[in-house]
C-alpha cells in the first residue's frame, strides 16, 4: 500500500467518523426537540477535538 493509498484510506475514515458524529448529533436533537441543541453541539465539538477531528464551525447553527 503506497503513501497515497494510506492517505485516501485515512481521509475516508475521517469522513465516515464525521458523518457518524453529525448523525448522532441530529438524532439527539431530534429526540430532545432541539431543547439541548447548544449543549449537544458543545459536546460534539469537545469529543471531535479529543479525537483529532477539529473542524471549522460557524458560531451559531440555524
MODELLER restraints for C-alpha pairs under 7 A, 6 or more apart:
rsr = mdl.restraints
at = mdl.atoms
rsr.add(forms.Gaussian(group=physical.xy_distance, feature=features.Distance(at['CA:25:A'], at['CA:40:A']), mean=6.63, stdev=0.5))
rsr.add(forms.Gaussian(group=physical.xy_distance, feature=features.Distance(at['CA:29:A'], at['CA:36:A']), mean=6.96, stdev=0.5))
rsr.add(forms.Gaussian(group=physical.xy_distance, feature=features.Distance(at['CA:29:A'], at['CA:37:A']), mean=5.94, stdev=0.5))
rsr.add(forms.Gaussian(group=physical.xy_distance, feature=features.Distance(at['CA:48:A'], at['CA:54:A']), mean=5.80, stdev=0.5))
